[in-house]
Amino acid sequence: MTIHPIRLTGLVIGVPQTFEYLDKMQDRVVSFVTKHSKIKAETFKDLMFAKGNLTRDIGTNVIGTDAVEYGLINEVGGIGQAMEKLNELIELERKNEEGIVQ
């Protein structure tokens, strides 16, 4: 996973509104990721704006156990483990709807 700021390609008119628009889009991305994971906004922004981790770029590559440690994902696994977890969550939701409490 590569974490980096939002970028534009092509012609950008350099007015304050353009910066504000990009800043708002960036805030939406940070908000979405932090609401759907366990990473803190400050940590995510630090990874996003880190310099020197990518060749001639800004941002950070996060893989496997590092993503777990940062709280971006819950665990490392493949499609088999993902399907097992999905089925487990579906079964748990079904039991909750039927009033069966574990």
C-alpha angles and dihedrals in degrees: 000000000000118000115198139142123273112272136192127216125206128020117352120187106225103228128131091250090062091054091046091050092051091045091053091049089050091051090052091054093048091047093050094048095046093047092052099042140034097253118116119238092239092053092047091050091048089055091044096053099036114131127214099026094099125045108266091339142087125246137059137272110222120187139178115317091014089062089051092049091051090049096243092124134016099229144344118255147116136261092283093058091044092053091048091052092046092052090047091053092046091052091048091051091048091053091048091052091050091049095246105144121195 
